[in-house]
Amino acid sequence: MAAGRGRSRRVSLPGVAELLRPAAPGPDGGDQRLASGREKHTQKITVYLSAEELLDLERARLALLRYGAAADRGRIVREAIAVLLADLDARGNDSLLARRIANANRADPASVDQYDTAAGDAARQEHATGTTESAV
C-alpha cells in the first residue's frame, strides 16, 4: 500500500456532551439498556483480563449454556456493560458500578487511571493530538 493510502489508525471519539448525556430510555420506557446482540459491530476495544477473570467469564458462559441461554463471551460482556450502564444511569452514585469503582479507588489509590484525574486532561489532550504543551 502506498504512503497516505489505506485506513487511518486515528480513532474518532464522541464529544464530551455525547459522553456525559444520560442514555435514552429503552423501548419500554424504562431505564433498561439493550445490548447490541448478534450483529456486525464496527467499533472495537481491547480489554486485558487476568487468567482468573477469563476463567470466570468462561464459567459464566457455560452456566448460561446450562440455563438454555447460549452466548459467546463478547455477548456476555456487551450484556454486562448494558446492565451496569443502565444501573449507573438510573442510580448514579448509588449504582453498583460507581460504588465498586469508588471502593477500589479508596482501597488502592494507585489504581486510579491517569485519565481519571484532573491532571489527566493534559495527558488526554497530548495523547489525542500527539503534541505536548510546555510552560513558557
N, C-alpha and C positions, 0 to 999 in steps of 0.2 A: 504494500500500500504506500502511495506517495505521501510525503510530508504534507500535513494540512488536510488530508482527506481521512475519512473514517469518523467514527463516533468520538465525541468529546468525553473525557473522563470526569469532567466537572459535573457535579450533581446539582440539579435545580431544586432548591428548597423552598417551602412555603414561607410567606412573610410572617412576622410576629403576630399580626392581627388574626391571621388564619390559625396559627398555632394556639393562641390563647382563647379563642372563641369556644363557648360550650358546644358540644356536639348536638346536632339536631336530634329530636326525639325519634325513636323508631316508628315504623308504620302503624303500630297500635297506639301511638300517642304517649307511650310510657317512656321511661328513661333507658330502655334496652337498646344496646348497640347490637348490630348483627355483624358477625364475621363474614368475610367475603366468600367463604366456602370454596367449592371446586370450580375455579375459573382461572383463566390465564392472568397471572399477576405481573405487572410491569415494573413494580418497584421492589427493591431488594435491600435487605440489611444483613450484615453478618453478625451473629451472636456467638460468643465463645462460652462454652459451658464446661463445668468440671465433669470429670468422669461420673461422679455421683449424681449430678443434675441430669446428665444424659441418660443414665440408668433409670432415674426416677421418671423421666419423660417416656422412656420405652415401657416401663411398668404401667404407666397411666394408659398408654396406647393399648397394651394387652388387656388391661382391666376393662377399658371401653369395649374392646372386641368381645370379651366375655359377656358384657351387658347388651350386646347386639348393636353397638354403636361404633362401627369400624371407622377409623380416621387415621390419616398419616400424621407424622409428628408436626408438620407445618400447619395442618388444620387445627391440631390441638393448641399450638402456640397462638394462632390467629384467634381462636375462640377464647382462650385465656386472656389475651390482650383486650378483646371486646368486652368481656365481663369486667375486668379490672377498670377499664376506662369508663364504662357505664357507671360503676360504683363511684369512681372519682368525680364524674360529672354530677351525680346525684348527691353525694355526701361530702364532697370537698375534703377538708382537713380531717374529717372523721372516717374517710374511706380506708379500706384495708390497705391499699397501695400507699397512701400518704402516711399512715401510721407505721407500716413496716419500714419504709424508707427513712422516716424520721427517727425511728428507734435504732436502725442500723447506723445512721449517721452519728447519733449520740454515743453509741457503743464504740464506734471506730471512726473518729473524725477524719482520719487519713483516707477513708474510703470515699469521701466526697469527691466527685468528678471535678476536674479543673474547670469544666464548662458550667458547673452548677454554682459558681461563686461570682461575686461582682467582678473580681479580677479576671474572671473567665471571659468577660465581654471583649476585652482587648485581644485575648488569645483566640476567641471565636472569629473576630474580625480579621486577625492576622492569618488564621487558617483559611478563611473564605477568600481572601484577596491574594494571599501569598506574599504579603508585604508586612513589614514591621514598622511600628511607629516609634520614633525616637524623640526624646525630650531635647529641646533646643535650649 
